[in-house]
Amino acid sequence: MAIDLIWAELIAGLPDPAHLVRAVLRLLTALLVGAVVGSQREKAGKSAGLRTHMLVAMGGALFVLVPLETGMTWGEVARVIQGLTAGIGFLGGGAILKWRGAHEVQGLTTAAGLWTTAAIGVASGLGRFGTALLGALLTWVVLAVVAHLERPDGSPQRT
């Protein structure tokens, strides 16, 4: 009897096969598009690299996927997205440093990248795979290509 109760509780949150496939595809997509951004940051030697961006993207996807799967209205999902948008700022804030005695702030690009990666994750969680991929690719272009245009010598900015 106790085993049956435990088993019923463990599988209670599992969706039917169609929902399970949808959830797996959305979460895997979030991980992959997060990896697109994170790999660039990892290659650039930034502290928020591959794993961080993958987790932020998947977290964003989970934050919208769970309310959708539980039957929340779009208005309620929108409030979840608003909370995520504000909350990710705290994670980004931890990446920003102001050096004492200097007029230099570092980490703004990392913070913006984390914020954008969360948005990409939200797109994945909502099943907007094309939008998520396009967002990841454009973010990668900004981080990898545009950075070389910022300085005359072609060296990337230290953010």
PyMOL commands that set and color helices and strands:
alter all, ss='L'
color gray80, all
select helices_A, chain A and resi 2-11+17-43+50-69+74-93+108-125+129-144+146-149
alter helices_A, ss='H'
color red, helices_A
select strands_A, chain A and resi 97-98+105-106
alter strands_A, ss='S'
color yellow, strands_A
deselect
rebuild
show_as cartoon
